[in-house]
């Protein structure tokens, strides 16, 4: 598989394919490489192209080469690699691959069963096709920013690079579907993935909001982080941080029994609470009750009662989480430049097709000799290609 992707969405797609067994050859621009190499966080906060946490995570199990596709020789080498590849994934602007003579129509003549996944901001067609955008812009255009933030303020962003990760996951799924059809039917296809459309179709509040507009003409509204005066609120302080709990009418009886104190039996506190003074009475007891306990103590009380409740984890909490530790979610990987680091592991488990780390993310051009050697290039050839700016 040939990976022409960079940044986040494309590399996440190809990472998942690589982590579950595909032989992925990542092709980068000579000298600069994937721009994600220069995106923080960096090991010890020292910017370095081989120590970006984002790049290291998104490129595990890939072999890496450098290749200048703007040169005739670089394109010729790419075309020599193509026959052994079932899949090509790229996330350039839609004009780029045709300008290089490497569009799907051209490549499929060489390999009819080829699957080519093209990830772009707005898709390969349409009036926005060549617009420039960022993760935040696509999040906003995909409509959900309208419903994010406080109702008396401007719409707000949410979760850095969220749209790119959603698009990468969708691209992974779509690529697998197209690949298996090509294996069964012997005919490939181009997968055209628009990040804006990935956001517009995401279930995270978008689909229900779009249906509400279609059916009723209603527009999504921003909901306050603490809305209404029902008690208890979703997020709460405690002795060592925060915890989250869902009570409402559904679990109110269980909540009363779990608290086990006289004050909670006040009928005015039963949801839905619409009395500000009742909420003040609730807080006068509830806040001291929470502050006298740690989040683990509180979670144990309410989980035993069958009430949805959990700690609000920091990064440190997540890394030390006993559920993830028991399942072996976090893994350690040795990298020749970054050293031994802890990484997130398998996003899903398959009994017969396990997630496996065979190699760390490649250093820039690390596998030039190995991959091009498979095409018959020797050390002298590689030196000449390097001097010519091809690799």
C-alpha positions as a LaTeX table, in Angstrom:
\begin{tabular}{lrrr}
\hline
Residue & $x$ (\AA) & $y$ (\AA) & $z$ (\AA) \\
\hline
Unk1 & 0.00 & 0.00 & 0.00 \\
Unk2 & 1.28 & 3.47 & $-0.91$ \\
Unk3 & 0.65 & 6.26 & 1.57 \\
Unk4 & 0.90 & 9.81 & 0.24 \\
Unk5 & $-0.87$ & 11.34 & 3.21 \\
Unk6 & 0.21 & 13.96 & 5.73 \\
Unk7 & $-1.05$ & 15.83 & 8.79 \\
Unk8 & $-3.83$ & 13.84 & 10.56 \\
Unk9 & $-6.82$ & 12.46 & 8.63 \\
Unk10 & $-4.90$ & 10.49 & 6.01 \\
Unk11 & $-2.16$ & 9.21 & 8.35 \\
Unk12 & $-4.80$ & 7.97 & 10.82 \\
Unk13 & $-6.49$ & 6.00 & 8.04 \\
Unk14 & $-3.23$ & 4.40 & 6.92 \\
Unk15 & $-2.03$ & 3.86 & 10.51 \\
Unk16 & $-5.04$ & 1.68 & 11.25 \\
Unk17 & $-4.43$ & $-0.32$ & 8.07 \\
Unk18 & $-0.77$ & $-0.73$ & 9.01 \\
Unk19 & $-1.46$ & $-1.62$ & 12.65 \\
Unk20 & $-3.74$ & $-4.46$ & 11.56 \\
Unk21 & $-1.28$ & $-5.94$ & 9.09 \\
Unk22 & $-0.94$ & $-3.95$ & 5.88 \\
Unk23 & 2.52 & $-3.24$ & 4.45 \\
Unk24 & 2.31 & 0.54 & 4.19 \\
Unk25 & 5.00 & 2.57 & 2.42 \\
Unk26 & 4.78 & 6.19 & 3.54 \\
Unk27 & 6.06 & 8.57 & 0.85 \\
Unk28 & 7.27 & 11.97 & 2.05 \\
Unk29 & 8.77 & 15.07 & 0.45 \\
Unk30 & 12.60 & 14.94 & 0.58 \\
Unk31 & 14.11 & 17.21 & 3.21 \\
Unk32 & 10.83 & 18.32 & 4.85 \\
Unk33 & 8.66 & 15.28 & 5.16 \\
Unk34 & 5.15 & 15.20 & 6.57 \\
Unk35 & 4.28 & 18.60 & 8.15 \\
Unk36 & 3.03 & 16.66 & 11.18 \\
Unk37 & 6.69 & 16.13 & 12.06 \\
Unk38 & 6.64 & 19.77 & 13.18 \\
Unk39 & 3.39 & 19.69 & 15.19 \\
Unk40 & 3.57 & 19.60 & 19.00 \\
Unk41 & 3.75 & 17.96 & 21.44 \\
Unk42 & 7.48 & 17.26 & 21.22 \\
Unk43 & 9.54 & 15.05 & 23.48 \\
Unk44 & 10.94 & 17.24 & 26.29 \\
Unk45 & 9.29 & 20.23 & 24.50 \\
Unk46 & 12.20 & 20.40 & 22.02 \\
Unk47 & 10.94 & 20.69 & 18.40 \\
Unk48 & 12.48 & 17.97 & 16.27 \\
Unk49 & 11.17 & 16.21 & 13.13 \\
Unk50 & 11.67 & 12.78 & 14.70 \\
Unk51 & 10.11 & 13.61 & 18.07 \\
Unk52 & 6.61 & 14.89 & 17.36 \\
Unk53 & 4.16 & 12.91 & 19.46 \\
Unk54 & 1.47 & 13.36 & 16.82 \\
Unk55 & 3.67 & 12.03 & 14.01 \\
Unk56 & 5.05 & 9.16 & 16.08 \\
Unk57 & 1.53 & 8.01 & 17.00 \\
Unk58 & $-0.03$ & 8.31 & 13.55 \\
Unk59 & 2.70 & 6.52 & 11.62 \\
Unk60 & 3.46 & 3.31 & 13.48 \\
Unk61 & 4.15 & 0.18 & 11.42 \\
Unk62 & 4.89 & 2.11 & 8.22 \\
Unk63 & 8.02 & 1.95 & 6.12 \\
Unk64 & 9.10 & 5.44 & 5.10 \\
Unk65 & 10.73 & 6.71 & 1.93 \\
Unk66 & 11.28 & 10.14 & 0.44 \\
Unk67 & 10.25 & 10.82 & $-3.15$ \\
Unk68 & 9.86 & 14.06 & $-5.09$ \\
Unk69 & 6.78 & 13.48 & $-7.23$ \\
Unk70 & 7.33 & 16.80 & $-9.00$ \\
Unk71 & 10.28 & 15.23 & $-10.83$ \\
Unk72 & 9.90 & 12.89 & $-13.78$ \\
Unk73 & 12.16 & 10.33 & $-12.11$ \\
Unk74 & 10.19 & 10.52 & $-8.87$ \\
Unk75 & 6.94 & 9.85 & $-10.69$ \\
Unk76 & 8.56 & 6.98 & $-12.59$ \\
Unk77 & 9.65 & 5.37 & $-9.31$ \\
Unk78 & 6.13 & 5.80 & $-7.91$ \\
Unk79 & 4.70 & 4.04 & $-10.97$ \\
Unk80 & 7.18 & 1.20 & $-10.49$ \\
Unk81 & 5.93 & 0.80 & $-6.91$ \\
Unk82 & 2.28 & 0.83 & $-8.00$ \\
Unk83 & 1.88 & $-2.74$ & $-9.36$ \\
Unk84 & 2.63 & $-4.24$ & $-5.94$ \\
Unk85 & 0.16 & $-1.94$ & $-4.17$ \\
Unk86 & $-3.54$ & $-2.72$ & $-3.71$ \\
Unk87 & $-4.32$ & 0.68 & $-2.20$ \\
Unk88 & $-3.15$ & 4.29 & $-2.61$ \\
Unk89 & $-4.25$ & 6.88 & $-0.05$ \\
Unk90 & $-3.67$ & 10.61 & $-0.59$ \\
Unk91 & $-4.98$ & 13.78 & 1.02 \\
Unk92 & $-3.71$ & 16.52 & $-1.26$ \\
Unk93 & $-5.93$ & 19.24 & $-2.66$ \\
Unk94 & $-7.99$ & 17.74 & $-5.52$ \\
Unk95 & $-5.94$ & 19.50 & $-8.21$ \\
Unk96 & $-2.61$ & 17.98 & $-7.11$ \\
Unk97 & $-2.77$ & 14.35 & $-8.25$ \\
Unk98 & $-4.11$ & 15.24 & $-11.74$ \\
Unk99 & $-1.40$ & 17.91 & $-12.09$ \\
Unk100 & 1.22 & 15.22 & $-11.42$ \\
Unk101 & $-0.33$ & 12.82 & $-13.90$ \\
Unk102 & $-1.14$ & 10.47 & $-11.02$ \\
Unk103 & $-4.93$ & 10.79 & $-10.91$ \\
Unk104 & $-7.10$ & 7.70 & $-10.47$ \\
Unk105 & $-8.02$ & 7.46 & $-14.15$ \\
Unk106 & $-4.32$ & 7.22 & $-15.04$ \\
Unk107 & $-3.32$ & 4.85 & $-12.23$ \\
Unk108 & $-6.27$ & 2.50 & $-12.78$ \\
Unk109 & $-5.13$ & 1.90 & $-16.37$ \\
Unk110 & $-1.93$ & 0.47 & $-14.91$ \\
Unk111 & $-3.73$ & $-1.45$ & $-12.15$ \\
Unk112 & $-7.50$ & $-1.91$ & $-12.74$ \\
Unk113 & $-8.10$ & $-3.38$ & $-9.26$ \\
Unk114 & $-6.51$ & $-0.39$ & $-7.53$ \\
Unk115 & $-8.37$ & 1.33 & $-4.69$ \\
Unk116 & $-7.42$ & 4.98 & $-4.36$ \\
Unk117 & $-8.75$ & 6.88 & $-1.34$ \\
Unk118 & $-8.69$ & 10.65 & $-1.77$ \\
Unk119 & $-9.30$ & 12.70 & 1.38 \\
Unk120 & $-9.85$ & 16.43 & 0.98 \\
Unk121 & $-11.58$ & 19.31 & 2.74 \\
Unk122 & $-14.65$ & 19.37 & 0.50 \\
Unk123 & $-14.35$ & 16.46 & $-1.93$ \\
Unk124 & $-13.10$ & 16.03 & $-5.50$ \\
Unk125 & $-16.01$ & 17.98 & $-7.04$ \\
Unk126 & $-18.24$ & 20.94 & $-6.22$ \\
Unk127 & $-17.85$ & 24.72 & $-5.92$ \\
Unk128 & $-15.71$ & 24.47 & $-2.76$ \\
Unk129 & $-13.36$ & 21.86 & $-4.22$ \\
Unk130 & $-10.27$ & 24.07 & $-4.23$ \\
Unk131 & $-11.01$ & 26.11 & $-1.12$ \\
Unk132 & $-8.37$ & 26.12 & 1.59 \\
Unk133 & $-9.52$ & 25.19 & 5.07 \\
Unk134 & $-8.35$ & 24.09 & 8.51 \\
Unk135 & $-9.70$ & 21.62 & 11.05 \\
Unk136 & $-11.58$ & 24.42 & 12.84 \\
Unk137 & $-13.03$ & 25.82 & 9.60 \\
Unk138 & $-14.34$ & 22.42 & 8.51 \\
Unk139 & $-15.78$ & 21.85 & 11.98 \\
Unk140 & $-17.66$ & 25.14 & 11.65 \\
Unk141 & $-18.83$ & 24.48 & 8.07 \\
Unk142 & $-19.97$ & 20.98 & 9.05 \\
Unk143 & $-22.53$ & 22.87 & 11.18 \\
Unk144 & $-21.89$ & 21.61 & 14.71 \\
Unk145 & $-19.98$ & 24.68 & 15.89 \\
Unk146 & $-23.33$ & 26.46 & 15.81 \\
Unk147 & $-24.41$ & 24.23 & 18.70 \\
Unk148 & $-21.13$ & 24.38 & 20.68 \\
Unk149 & $-20.51$ & 26.94 & 23.41 \\
Unk150 & $-22.56$ & 29.12 & 25.72 \\
Unk151 & $-25.87$ & 30.43 & 24.32 \\
Unk152 & $-25.06$ & 34.08 & 25.13 \\
Unk153 & $-21.64$ & 33.96 & 23.41 \\
Unk154 & $-20.23$ & 33.27 & 19.98 \\
Unk155 & $-20.09$ & 29.65 & 18.77 \\
Unk156 & $-16.96$ & 27.88 & 20.01 \\
Unk157 & $-14.56$ & 25.25 & 18.74 \\
Unk158 & $-14.34$ & 21.85 & 20.33 \\
Unk159 & $-11.68$ & 19.11 & 20.60 \\
Unk160 & $-8.56$ & 20.00 & 18.62 \\
Unk161 & $-8.40$ & 18.11 & 15.30 \\
Unk162 & $-11.73$ & 16.38 & 16.01 \\
Unk163 & $-12.94$ & 16.67 & 12.41 \\
Unk164 & $-9.68$ & 15.25 & 11.05 \\
Unk165 & $-9.84$ & 12.21 & 13.33 \\
Unk166 & $-13.47$ & 11.56 & 12.39 \\
Unk167 & $-12.54$ & 11.79 & 8.71 \\
Unk168 & $-9.58$ & 9.45 & 9.19 \\
Unk169 & $-11.76$ & 6.81 & 10.82 \\
Unk170 & $-14.35$ & 7.09 & 8.04 \\
Unk171 & $-11.62$ & 6.86 & 5.41 \\
Unk172 & $-10.29$ & 3.69 & 7.03 \\
Unk173 & $-13.74$ & 2.08 & 6.92 \\
Unk174 & $-14.44$ & 3.18 & 3.35 \\
Unk175 & $-11.03$ & 2.01 & 2.14 \\
Unk176 & $-11.55$ & $-1.45$ & 3.61 \\
Unk177 & $-14.96$ & $-1.73$ & 1.94 \\
Unk178 & $-13.56$ & $-0.73$ & $-1.45$ \\
Unk179 & $-10.58$ & $-3.04$ & $-1.00$ \\
Unk180 & $-12.69$ & $-6.11$ & $-0.35$ \\
Unk181 & $-14.94$ & $-5.36$ & $-3.30$ \\
Unk182 & $-11.82$ & $-5.10$ & $-5.47$ \\
Unk183 & $-10.61$ & $-8.45$ & $-4.12$ \\
Unk184 & $-13.93$ & $-10.11$ & $-4.88$ \\
Unk185 & $-14.78$ & $-8.40$ & $-8.18$ \\
Unk186 & $-11.33$ & $-7.59$ & $-9.55$ \\
Unk187 & $-12.31$ & $-3.95$ & $-10.15$ \\
Unk188 & $-11.07$ & $-1.02$ & $-8.08$ \\
Unk189 & $-12.52$ & 2.41 & $-7.47$ \\
Unk190 & $-11.73$ & 5.85 & $-6.11$ \\
Unk191 & $-13.03$ & 6.66 & $-2.64$ \\
Unk192 & $-13.81$ & 10.39 & $-2.48$ \\
Unk193 & $-13.96$ & 11.48 & 1.16 \\
Unk194 & $-14.92$ & 15.05 & 2.04 \\
Unk195 & $-14.00$ & 16.11 & 5.59 \\
Unk196 & $-16.88$ & 18.59 & 5.59 \\
Unk197 & $-19.30$ & 15.80 & 4.69 \\
Unk198 & $-17.75$ & 13.55 & 7.31 \\
Unk199 & $-18.57$ & 16.21 & 9.87 \\
Unk200 & $-22.06$ & 16.83 & 8.50 \\
Unk201 & $-22.87$ & 13.11 & 8.69 \\
Unk202 & $-21.33$ & 12.48 & 12.12 \\
Unk203 & $-23.78$ & 11.29 & 14.75 \\
Unk204 & $-22.34$ & 13.73 & 17.31 \\
Unk205 & $-25.47$ & 15.93 & 17.42 \\
Unk206 & $-25.34$ & 16.65 & 13.71 \\
Unk207 & $-27.66$ & 14.00 & 12.32 \\
Unk208 & $-30.44$ & 14.68 & 14.88 \\
Unk209 & $-30.10$ & 18.43 & 14.31 \\
Unk210 & $-30.33$ & 18.01 & 10.54 \\
Unk211 & $-33.41$ & 15.83 & 10.91 \\
Unk212 & $-34.98$ & 18.36 & 13.28 \\
Unk213 & $-34.45$ & 21.06 & 10.67 \\
Unk214 & $-35.92$ & 18.90 & 7.91 \\
Unk215 & $-38.98$ & 17.92 & 9.92 \\
Unk216 & $-39.68$ & 21.07 & 11.91 \\
Unk217 & $-37.48$ & 23.85 & 10.56 \\
Unk218 & $-35.78$ & 24.02 & 13.96 \\
Unk219 & $-32.20$ & 25.23 & 14.27 \\
Unk220 & $-29.79$ & 23.77 & 16.83 \\
Unk221 & $-29.23$ & 25.93 & 19.89 \\
Unk222 & $-26.24$ & 26.19 & 22.15 \\
Unk223 & $-26.93$ & 24.64 & 25.53 \\
Unk224 & $-25.34$ & 26.05 & 28.70 \\
Unk225 & $-22.68$ & 23.86 & 30.29 \\
Unk226 & $-24.89$ & 23.80 & 33.40 \\
Unk227 & $-28.44$ & 24.11 & 32.11 \\
Unk228 & $-31.56$ & 24.46 & 34.19 \\
Unk229 & $-31.38$ & 24.16 & 37.97 \\
Unk230 & $-31.84$ & 20.41 & 38.32 \\
Unk231 & $-29.61$ & 18.75 & 40.88 \\
Unk232 & $-27.06$ & 17.32 & 40.91 \\
Unk233 & $-25.25$ & 18.87 & 37.94 \\
Unk234 & $-23.41$ & 16.61 & 35.51 \\
Unk235 & $-19.88$ & 17.75 & 36.49 \\
Unk236 & $-19.03$ & 18.27 & 40.15 \\
Unk237 & $-16.03$ & 19.23 & 42.32 \\
Unk238 & $-14.77$ & 16.79 & 44.93 \\
Unk239 & $-11.76$ & 16.45 & 47.25 \\
Unk240 & $-9.25$ & 15.57 & 44.51 \\
Unk241 & $-10.71$ & 16.86 & 41.26 \\
Unk242 & $-13.98$ & 16.33 & 39.41 \\
Unk243 & $-16.47$ & 13.57 & 38.80 \\
Unk244 & $-19.47$ & 13.26 & 36.52 \\
Unk245 & $-22.87$ & 11.81 & 37.32 \\
Unk246 & $-26.23$ & 11.37 & 35.60 \\
Unk247 & $-29.27$ & 11.20 & 37.87 \\
Unk248 & $-32.44$ & 12.96 & 36.72 \\
Unk249 & $-35.79$ & 11.27 & 37.27 \\
Unk250 & $-34.57$ & 7.87 & 36.06 \\
Unk251 & $-32.09$ & 7.25 & 38.91 \\
Unk252 & $-33.47$ & 9.59 & 41.57 \\
Unk253 & $-34.64$ & 6.85 & 43.96 \\
Unk254 & $-31.25$ & 5.13 & 43.75 \\
Unk255 & $-29.54$ & 8.48 & 44.30 \\
Unk256 & $-31.59$ & 9.17 & 47.46 \\
Unk257 & $-30.74$ & 5.73 & 48.87 \\
Unk258 & $-27.04$ & 6.16 & 48.02 \\
Unk259 & $-26.83$ & 9.55 & 49.78 \\
Unk260 & $-28.61$ & 8.11 & 52.81 \\
Unk261 & $-29.08$ & 11.44 & 54.61 \\
Unk262 & $-32.24$ & 13.23 & 55.73 \\
Unk263 & $-31.72$ & 16.36 & 53.62 \\
Unk264 & $-32.06$ & 14.49 & 50.35 \\
Unk265 & $-35.63$ & 13.44 & 51.23 \\
Unk266 & $-36.91$ & 17.01 & 50.67 \\
Unk267 & $-39.66$ & 16.60 & 47.98 \\
Unk268 & $-38.70$ & 19.98 & 46.46 \\
Unk269 & $-35.34$ & 18.52 & 45.38 \\
Unk270 & $-36.87$ & 15.79 & 43.22 \\
Unk271 & $-36.30$ & 16.44 & 39.49 \\
Unk272 & $-37.32$ & 18.42 & 37.61 \\
Unk273 & $-36.29$ & 21.20 & 40.00 \\
Unk274 & $-37.62$ & 24.61 & 39.01 \\
Unk275 & $-37.07$ & 26.46 & 42.29 \\
Unk276 & $-33.83$ & 28.43 & 42.68 \\
Unk277 & $-34.09$ & 28.31 & 46.50 \\
Unk278 & $-34.47$ & 24.51 & 46.38 \\
Unk279 & $-31.32$ & 24.29 & 44.27 \\
Unk280 & $-29.52$ & 26.49 & 46.81 \\
Unk281 & $-30.64$ & 24.15 & 49.62 \\
Unk282 & $-29.42$ & 21.18 & 47.61 \\
Unk283 & $-26.01$ & 22.77 & 47.00 \\
Unk284 & $-25.62$ & 23.66 & 50.67 \\
Unk285 & $-25.57$ & 19.93 & 51.48 \\
Unk286 & $-24.30$ & 18.43 & 48.23 \\
Unk287 & $-21.10$ & 20.46 & 47.84 \\
Unk288 & $-19.77$ & 19.67 & 51.35 \\
Unk289 & $-20.76$ & 16.01 & 50.84 \\
Unk290 & $-18.66$ & 15.88 & 47.63 \\
Unk291 & $-15.70$ & 17.85 & 49.02 \\
Unk292 & $-15.40$ & 15.39 & 51.91 \\
Unk293 & $-14.79$ & 12.52 & 49.49 \\
Unk294 & $-12.40$ & 11.64 & 46.68 \\
Unk295 & $-13.67$ & 10.95 & 43.19 \\
Unk296 & $-12.90$ & 7.23 & 43.53 \\
Unk297 & $-14.87$ & 7.04 & 46.77 \\
Unk298 & $-17.82$ & 8.85 & 45.17 \\
Unk299 & $-17.76$ & 6.70 & 42.04 \\
Unk300 & $-17.72$ & 3.54 & 44.17 \\
Unk301 & $-20.80$ & 4.72 & 46.10 \\
Unk302 & $-22.88$ & 5.55 & 43.05 \\
Unk303 & $-21.76$ & 2.66 & 40.85 \\
Unk304 & $-22.74$ & 0.29 & 43.66 \\
Unk305 & $-26.17$ & 1.95 & 43.58 \\
Unk306 & $-26.39$ & 1.44 & 39.80 \\
Unk307 & $-26.11$ & 5.14 & 38.93 \\
Unk308 & $-23.97$ & 6.28 & 35.95 \\
Unk309 & $-20.99$ & 7.98 & 37.59 \\
Unk310 & $-17.29$ & 8.18 & 36.74 \\
Unk311 & $-14.18$ & 10.24 & 37.44 \\
Unk312 & $-13.43$ & 13.12 & 35.10 \\
Unk313 & $-9.93$ & 12.02 & 34.14 \\
Unk314 & $-6.88$ & 14.14 & 33.55 \\
Unk315 & $-4.25$ & 12.83 & 31.14 \\
Unk316 & $-2.31$ & 11.44 & 34.09 \\
Unk317 & $-5.46$ & 9.73 & 35.39 \\
Unk318 & $-6.09$ & 8.15 & 32.00 \\
Unk319 & $-2.56$ & 6.78 & 31.70 \\
Unk320 & $-2.90$ & 5.21 & 35.16 \\
Unk321 & $-6.49$ & 4.02 & 34.69 \\
Unk322 & $-6.89$ & 0.47 & 36.03 \\
Unk323 & $-9.41$ & $-0.55$ & 33.35 \\
Unk324 & $-7.00$ & 0.37 & 30.56 \\
Unk325 & $-4.12$ & $-1.21$ & 32.47 \\
Unk326 & $-6.01$ & $-4.48$ & 32.89 \\
Unk327 & $-6.75$ & $-4.62$ & 29.15 \\
Unk328 & $-3.22$ & $-3.60$ & 28.18 \\
Unk329 & $-4.38$ & $-0.59$ & 26.20 \\
Unk330 & $-1.20$ & 1.46 & 26.47 \\
Unk331 & 1.92 & 0.03 & 24.86 \\
Unk332 & 5.58 & 0.96 & 24.86 \\
Unk333 & 7.47 & 1.42 & 21.59 \\
Unk334 & 11.19 & 1.99 & 21.03 \\
Unk335 & 12.09 & 4.64 & 18.44 \\
Unk336 & 15.69 & 5.23 & 17.31 \\
Unk337 & 15.46 & 9.02 & 17.83 \\
Unk338 & 12.69 & 9.46 & 20.42 \\
Unk339 & 13.55 & 6.46 & 22.59 \\
Unk340 & 11.06 & 4.31 & 24.48 \\
Unk341 & 7.67 & 6.01 & 24.86 \\
Unk342 & 4.14 & 5.01 & 25.85 \\
Unk343 & 1.51 & 5.09 & 23.07 \\
Unk344 & $-2.25$ & 4.51 & 22.85 \\
Unk345 & $-2.86$ & 0.97 & 21.65 \\
Unk346 & $-5.59$ & $-0.89$ & 19.80 \\
Unk347 & $-8.82$ & 1.09 & 19.23 \\
Unk348 & $-10.66$ & $-2.22$ & 18.78 \\
Unk349 & $-9.84$ & $-5.90$ & 19.24 \\
Unk350 & $-10.23$ & $-8.77$ & 16.80 \\
Unk351 & $-9.51$ & $-12.28$ & 18.05 \\
Unk352 & $-8.15$ & $-13.57$ & 14.73 \\
Unk353 & $-6.55$ & $-10.38$ & 13.39 \\
Unk354 & $-4.69$ & $-8.78$ & 16.28 \\
Unk355 & $-3.38$ & $-5.25$ & 16.47 \\
Unk356 & 0.41 & $-5.49$ & 16.49 \\
Unk357 & 3.28 & $-2.99$ & 16.59 \\
Unk358 & 5.95 & $-4.30$ & 14.24 \\
Unk359 & 7.94 & $-1.09$ & 13.93 \\
Unk360 & 7.85 & 2.52 & 15.17 \\
Unk361 & 7.06 & 5.49 & 12.95 \\
Unk362 & 9.79 & 5.81 & 10.30 \\
Unk363 & 12.48 & 8.45 & 10.40 \\
Unk364 & 12.52 & 10.62 & 7.29 \\
Unk365 & 13.70 & 8.48 & 4.38 \\
Unk366 & 14.61 & 5.61 & 6.72 \\
Unk367 & 13.61 & 2.86 & 4.29 \\
Unk368 & 14.81 & 4.36 & 1.02 \\
Unk369 & 17.47 & 1.69 & 0.55 \\
Unk370 & 15.14 & $-1.13$ & 1.58 \\
Unk371 & 12.11 & $-0.19$ & $-0.54$ \\
Unk372 & 13.98 & 1.07 & $-3.61$ \\
Unk373 & 16.34 & $-1.88$ & $-3.30$ \\
Unk374 & 13.30 & $-4.09$ & $-3.89$ \\
Unk375 & 12.97 & $-2.30$ & $-7.25$ \\
Unk376 & 16.61 & $-3.00$ & $-8.12$ \\
Unk377 & 18.25 & 0.29 & $-7.12$ \\
Unk378 & 21.69 & $-0.09$ & $-5.54$ \\
Unk379 & 23.72 & 2.26 & $-3.32$ \\
Unk380 & 25.18 & 4.10 & $-6.31$ \\
Unk381 & 21.70 & 4.66 & $-7.75$ \\
Unk382 & 20.44 & 5.97 & $-4.40$ \\
Unk383 & 23.32 & 8.40 & $-4.14$ \\
Unk384 & 22.55 & 9.74 & $-7.63$ \\
Unk385 & 18.83 & 10.06 & $-6.83$ \\
Unk386 & 19.63 & 11.92 & $-3.62$ \\
Unk387 & 22.01 & 14.30 & $-5.42$ \\
Unk388 & 19.30 & 15.01 & $-8.00$ \\
Unk389 & 16.73 & 15.83 & $-5.32$ \\
Unk390 & 14.52 & 12.85 & $-6.23$ \\
Unk391 & 14.77 & 11.19 & $-2.80$ \\
\hline
\end{tabular}
